[in-house]
Amino acid sequence: MDKKFKLGIIGAGIFAEANMYPSLSLHFFDHVDRVAVCDLSAERAERLAGKYGWGKTYQDYHKMIEQEDLDGVIVCVGGKYAPDVSIGVLREGLPVFIEKPSSIYRDGTERIAKVAEETGLIAQVGHQKRHGLAYKRAKEIVSDKENFGNIIQIESKMHGFTVFPTFYTCMLEWQCHNLDIMRHFGGDISEIEAKSNRNSESTGALVGMLQFENGILGSFAWGTYGGPGQFVERIEILSDKGRGVIIRNACEVISYDEETGAHWTHDWNPISQNQSHVFNGYVYELLHFIDCVQNNKTPYPSIFDEVKTMKYLETIAVKAGIPVEWAPVGSAL
Ligand SMILES: NC(=O)c1ccc[n+]([C@@H]2O[C@H](COP(=O)([O-])OP(=O)(O)OC[C@H]3O[C@@H](n4cnc5c(N)ncnc54)[C@H](O)[C@@H]3O)[C@@H](O)[C@H]2O)c1
C-alpha cells in the first residue's frame, strides 16, 4: 500500500469546523492520515480532533511540526494571523494550504509569497470555487475552444451583506472569491475601473469594469446588499462564437449557443460527490493540495496568484473610493 499523506491542521475555529474538518473526514481522504490539530484553544483543538478523528492536539504549531513527521499543513486561522503562521510553516520546511484570505492586507500576502519562492515549497490559497463542481464544469466547456470559441466577455455578480464592519472587509472576506473565479476564466488583469455608491461608512453598492491582459472585458457588481449564501452569485461567460455559459449560485450551469441551451445541476445524494462539501469545492481543493505536494505540481490558486488578486482588490477599492481598512469579523454570521 502507498504511504499515507500525513496532514496537520492549524486552526479549529468556526469555518474550519463547518467545512475543513468534515471534508477531511470523508472517504475521499482515505489516503490521508489525520495526524494532529493545533489551536491556541486546547478545548477547541481537542473537541474537533475527537469529533473528526485526528490523532493528537497541540497549542503550539512549531511543536506540532517538530514532533510529528508531517507532509503538509493546513492553516485556517484568519487573515490577520495567516501570514505569520504560514511563513512559520514554510520556514519549518513544509508545504502549506492557506485558507483565504491569506492576509488582511497585500503586504502580508507578499511576505508569504517571498518565503514560498525562497523555500520552493507549495503554498496554495483556499479559494474553493475554482474546485467546485459547477465552476469545474464551466471551465471544461470554455476550454474546448473548437466548440466554444474564445472568451470575449465575462459578467459577474456576487452580492454582499451588511454584517461586515467595513466595506473593504466585505470585499476581502467575501468578494475576493468572485475576483479569484473571474481571474480563473479571464487571466491577469491590465485595467480596472470601479465606482461605489456608499450610503454609510460600511455599506453601499459597488460596480466595476475589468480589462484582462488578453483583451477579455469583464464587469462585476458587488456591494454590501443582496444577502449572503449561494443565492447571490452569477457569472456569465460569452464567446466570439455566440456561445455562452452561465454559472448560477455555484451549483447550476447553463451552456448555450444562439438557439439552444443545456442545463446541468447536481443530483442530491449525500454519499456521492454531490454532497455540499464536494460540490462547493472544499473536498477538491484539499485533494488538489495533496496531489500537488505528492506529485510536485503547481497548485491553483497559488500564493503568487493571490498576490495579484490582493493587488487588484486593493485597486478596485481605491478606484471606488472605499477605504482599504479591514476589521475583525467572525464566520458565525
Ligand atoms: N472559503 C470560504 O468561503 C470561507 C468562509 C468563511 C470563512 N473563511 C475563512 O476561514 C478562516 C477561519 O475562519 P474562522 O471563522 O474559522 O475563524 P475563527 O476565528 O473562528 O478561528 C480561527 C482559529 O484559529 C486559531 N488560531 C489563531 N492563531 C493561531 C495560532 N498562531 N496557532 C494556532 N491556532 C491559532 C484561533 O484560536 C481560532 O480558534 C478565515 O480566514 C476566514 O476568512 C473562509
The ligand as a MOL file (V3000), in Angstrom:
LIG
                    3D

  0  0  0     0  0            999 V3000
M  V30 BEGIN CTAB
M  V30 COUNTS 44 48 0 0 0
M  V30 BEGIN ATOM
M  V30 1 N -13.6860 29.8180 1.9750 0
M  V30 2 C -14.7550 30.4200 2.4830 0
M  V30 3 O -15.7710 30.5510 1.8130 0
M  V30 4 C -14.7210 30.9620 3.8820 0
M  V30 5 C -15.9050 31.3120 4.5350 0
M  V30 6 C -15.8190 31.7770 5.8580 0
M  V30 7 C -14.5770 31.9250 6.4590 0
M  V30 8 N -13.4270 31.6080 5.7730 0 CHG=1
M  V30 9 C -12.0790 31.8160 6.3460 0
M  V30 10 O -11.7490 30.8220 7.2900 0
M  V30 11 C -10.7360 31.3290 8.1490 0
M  V30 12 C -11.0360 30.9430 9.5650 0
M  V30 13 O -12.2630 31.4960 9.9500 0
M  V30 14 P -12.9700 31.0480 11.2970 0
M  V30 15 O -14.3210 31.6070 11.2600 0
M  V30 16 O -12.7870 29.5870 11.4910 0 CHG=-1
M  V30 17 O -12.1210 31.8810 12.3420 0
M  V30 18 P -12.1390 31.6990 13.9100 0
M  V30 19 O -11.6680 32.9980 14.4720 0
M  V30 20 O -13.4120 31.0840 14.3860 0
M  V30 21 O -10.9910 30.6020 14.1150 0
M  V30 22 C -9.6320 30.8330 13.9850 0
M  V30 23 C -8.9460 29.8560 14.9120 0
M  V30 24 O -7.5310 29.9670 14.6920 0
M  V30 25 C -6.9080 29.8540 15.9460 0
M  V30 26 N -5.5650 30.4760 15.8650 0
M  V30 27 C -5.2500 31.7570 15.5980 0
M  V30 28 N -3.9050 31.9120 15.6110 0
M  V30 29 C -3.3740 30.6940 15.8790 0
M  V30 30 C -2.0490 30.2080 16.0330 0
M  V30 31 N -0.9980 31.0060 15.9140 0
M  V30 32 N -1.8740 28.9100 16.3260 0
M  V30 33 C -2.9260 28.0590 16.4730 0
M  V30 34 N -4.2170 28.4690 16.3370 0
M  V30 35 C -4.4300 29.7730 16.0280 0
M  V30 36 C -7.8310 30.5720 16.9230 0
M  V30 37 O -7.5940 30.1560 18.2600 0
M  V30 38 C -9.2040 30.1640 16.4130 0
M  V30 39 O -9.7300 29.0120 17.0490 0
M  V30 40 C -10.7040 32.8390 7.9020 0
M  V30 41 O -9.5550 33.1280 7.1490 0
M  V30 42 C -11.9560 33.1130 7.1070 0
M  V30 43 O -11.8330 34.1890 6.2060 0
M  V30 44 C -13.4960 31.1020 4.5160 0
M  V30 END ATOM
M  V30 BEGIN BOND
M  V30 1 1 1 2
M  V30 2 2 2 3
M  V30 3 1 2 4
M  V30 4 1 4 5
M  V30 5 2 4 44
M  V30 6 2 5 6
M  V30 7 1 6 7
M  V30 8 2 7 8
M  V30 9 1 8 9
M  V30 10 1 8 44
M  V30 11 1 9 10
M  V30 12 1 9 42
M  V30 13 1 10 11
M  V30 14 1 11 12
M  V30 15 1 11 40
M  V30 16 1 12 13
M  V30 17 1 13 14
M  V30 18 2 14 15
M  V30 19 1 14 16
M  V30 20 1 14 17
M  V30 21 1 17 18
M  V30 22 2 18 19
M  V30 23 1 18 20
M  V30 24 1 18 21
M  V30 25 1 21 22
M  V30 26 1 22 23
M  V30 27 1 23 24
M  V30 28 1 23 38
M  V30 29 1 24 25
M  V30 30 1 25 26
M  V30 31 1 25 36
M  V30 32 1 26 27
M  V30 33 1 26 35
M  V30 34 2 27 28
M  V30 35 1 28 29
M  V30 36 1 29 30
M  V30 37 2 29 35
M  V30 38 1 30 31
M  V30 39 2 30 32
M  V30 40 1 32 33
M  V30 41 2 33 34
M  V30 42 1 34 35
M  V30 43 1 36 37
M  V30 44 1 36 38
M  V30 45 1 38 39
M  V30 46 1 40 41
M  V30 47 1 40 42
M  V30 48 1 42 43
M  V30 END BOND
M  V30 END CTAB
M  END
